Structures are given as C-alpha cells and as structure tokens.
Amino acid sequence: MFREKRVGSAHADPFVRKRSPAFATLMIAISCVAIFLLFQLREIQVIRSGLLQYQGYFNEPSQIKAPQEADDTSRTDLGAVKDTTESAKLHNNQDNSVWCNLCEDYDWIFILGTGRSGSTSILNMVNTLPGFYLAGENGRSIKTFYKLPFFDGNERQKELEGLGVVPRGPYKHKNVNINSLYCSVQRYYRDIVGYSKKGKKFAVTGFKEVEITEPGVLKFMAKAFPCARFIVNYRKDLKAQHASKFQKEVPLFQLRKATNSLLEWATENGERTFVMPLEDFSVSLFNKMLDWIGVSGCVYKDVLHANKGGYKDDVNVTMAGTCSYSRAQSSI
C-alpha cells in the first residue's frame, strides 16, 4: 500500500521532492527575522510606556490620574524569603505601623555640651546613680541621621515628599511612617550604648555629645526622642574655653554663636532641659539635677572633676543615702 521513497532512483515518486540545503537556510532566516520583529515590537511598547510616564511626571499634578498600584499581597516575588529575624517580629514590614513606643521603650537622658565645658564631669556624676548608664560621645553621629532620606536635614526632602498625588520618578517610595524611622534611630543608639556582660538592666540610658548646637539637628533630636530629657552644659567664660586645646582652632565668634544657639533651644524646650554652666558647678546644683531627674533618697556630697590635667576619668564621688528612681517623681 505504501511506496518506498527512493531518492535518486528512476522509480522515485515524482510528488516527493528532496528539500535542498538552500531551502533549509531560507526557513531559518525567516524564523530569525520573525523573532527579531517580535523583540522590536516589545521594545517599542516599553519605550512608548516610558515616554508616557515621563510626560506625566512633568505635568501638573492636578492633571495626572494616579496610576492604579498593584496589590502587593497578590504578587509573589521571585527569590522572596520569609524574614524570621527578631527585628521582623518587632517590625511587621508589610504594613505602615509604628513598631516601637518612642516614649516607653527606653528612658533617655542626654548631655549636650559645647566642648571643654564640663560635660564629662556631668556624665560621670550621673553614672554613679544606681541603674543609670550614659555612654560617651558618638562622633556627632546624630548629624548623619539628620541628613538621611525623609528626615528634615536631607537635601532631597522635597522630592521625597512627592508631588501631591503619588511620588513619581527616581525618588518614588511607598508610604513611609516617620515615627517608624524614629524607632530605628532609637534602636541604633540603644545598641551602641552597649549592654552589661552580667545582664544588668539600665533604668535610664543615653549618651553625652558635644557640638550639637545647630537648631535643625537639635529639633530633629527632640522629635526622634520625644520624651527624652536633656542636660545642657556650657561655659560662661568663652575666652577661657576658647583657650583650651580643644577649642583654640575654632573662631571665638563661632563658639559664641554655637553657645547661644544651644541655650535658645534649651529655653524653647523648657521642662525637658536642665541647664548647667561650668562656673555654677556645685553640690547644690547637682542635687537639684537629681530632683529634676526623679532621683530621691540620696544626695551628692561632693563634685568630681573629670579630665583635670588631661583626658582621664574621675569617678570618686561621695553620695549619702539610698537612691531610688521614678520618672513620675521627676520635676518635668
């Protein structure tokens, strides 16, 4: 019933033709052209979409219809891995909630000085209190946070805030909760303050810093730590302060400007600040500081002097009584 094809035979079927190499080459060429045209069509569509988006970015916001955003919950990202870290348990990164209590997670006290003004002596005096630990300086790192995206000191803050409809272009972000970012700031500083190797808990923590006097940075710090208290330390005798090795390369007028800026901020923040000029250091002043903090049942009997004759600690301070602390007992 079936006839065998015999290529090159005189009895070969005239309706069965052998395909030549040229024919095969032609078919391959046609296939390549078709694939190329499909890619070109796709590229044209992408470019057209980009041009429309580019055009919309520079139109007035009132004339732009906000694009409908995809439902993130219905999308599965390739390579997505469920985050099971401790931080993920604290912070649900699928919503816009604040993942800490900015006022209750930590009890913060900061010492802000102008440099060679007695801030280290205050630090050591406070650290003699049971349950208190304030760390030393952090290289003015709070200024770095102040300049990060979404904080007031960032030079691109206006772009990050969007155009009134939805953020577009190279600065596009999803919704950002500024208080959640403040939680991250607090957590960072709590971690770099450090922890006791023996597992001792600190009721009050914080750090001291110098040369944090710019109004914008001070305002940012007060917002990132909304319930913190600040001991403001300066020196009345600016000429003597300027003569110190730490300050002698700073023009005197800049030192005066920085001091005035810090004192103005302290006045504006009233009960949150306790001002301690170096020239007024006394047992009486430090005991008033205890009342302001909320420490009762004990008093200082003397005042130590840190960095006397060089950078070294003096922790030999005498106290009388048994100290107890309650934030509710503080004078603020």
Buried (B, 14 or more C-beta within 10 A) or exposed (E): EEEEEEEEEEEBEEEEEEEEEEEEEEEEEEEEEEEEEEEEEEEEEEEEEEEEEEEBEEEEEEEBEEEEEEEEEEEEEEEEEEEEEEEEEEBEEEEEEBBBEBEEEBBBBBBBBBBBBBBBBBBBBBBBBEBBBBBEBBEEBBBEBBBEBBBEBBEEBEBBEBBEBBBBEEBEEEEEBEBBBBBBBBBEBBEEBEEEEEEEEBBBBBBBBBBBBBEEBBBBBBBBBEBBBBBBBBBEEBEEBBEEEBBEEBEBEEBBEBBEBBBEBBEEBEEBBBBBBBEEBEEEBBBBBBBBBBBBEBBBEEBBBBBEEEEEBBEEBEBEEEBEBEBEEBEE
